[in-house]
Amino acid sequence: MPSIDLDKVLDKAWADKRLPEILAAPVAALKGVSGRDGELLQEAFGVKTVADLADLQYVRWAQALAALEAAK
């Protein structure tokens, strides 16, 4: 089962939350993403939550391209 160190990827206020809460959180819950960044993501792509960001087609395309490169 995959795992992740939540302290490394989430702001402190979110690190102790359950996964459903994290996925429903604003993207600013991610470490390094500001409230303004979240506003810009919402304006540009309609992204409001961490789950929205994960489901964004452009993110998925970029991940697929990176995986292809890594598999060389």
C-alpha positions, 0 to 999 in steps of 0.5 A: 500500500502506498504511503506518504509523509503528510508532514512533508506535503501538508501545512501543519494544520492539515497534517493530522487530518483524515484523508477525506478531509484533506482531499476536500481541503482547499489547495492551500492545505498543500505545503508551498501553495498559498491562498493566492495560488489557490485563487489563481488555480480556481480562476484558471481551472476551476480547482477548489480542493486538493481532490480537484487538483489531483483530478485536473486533466493537465496534472494527469497528462503531465504525470503520464509524460513524466512517467514515460520519461522515467520508464526509459 
